[in-house]
Amino acid sequence: MDINATFIGQIIVFLIMLWFIAKVVVPMIAAPINERYQKIADGLAAGERGQKELTAAESRVDEIVREARARAQQIEQQAHLQANEIIEAARRSASTEGARILKSAEQQIELERQSARDELRRQVASLAVAGAGKIIEREIDARAHAQLIDKLVAQI
């Protein structure tokens, strides 16, 4: 291989081309590659932050669900207690009302019993007067002897 002027010219042109590529072409290619690299690095960092936030959010959700369940159980227990209190109050009210109705019925029965006794006394007195009138064979005037009849009714 002979080193001649053509070969030295080719080496000089090759070195100029290398310098041109290093100064112009490589930065044009490297800039988008570096930007892409930076975007990928930012995306990975955001993904890791998102994963951490997701884990934190899941733990917060679990805590909120536990609190909600505990609150629901507490509300359910309060509802049961309130229902039992309402039922017990209704029982007491019904018992009181029943006792009141029973007492009223007993009073009504006593009044009717007393009225029946009074009516029976009047009828017995009337029969006694009629019987006495038959015995005496003359009629006794009930108006004239009202005091006598009242005494008789009171004694019976």
Helices and strands as residue ranges (DSSP letters): H 5-20, I 21-25, H 26-136, H 146-155
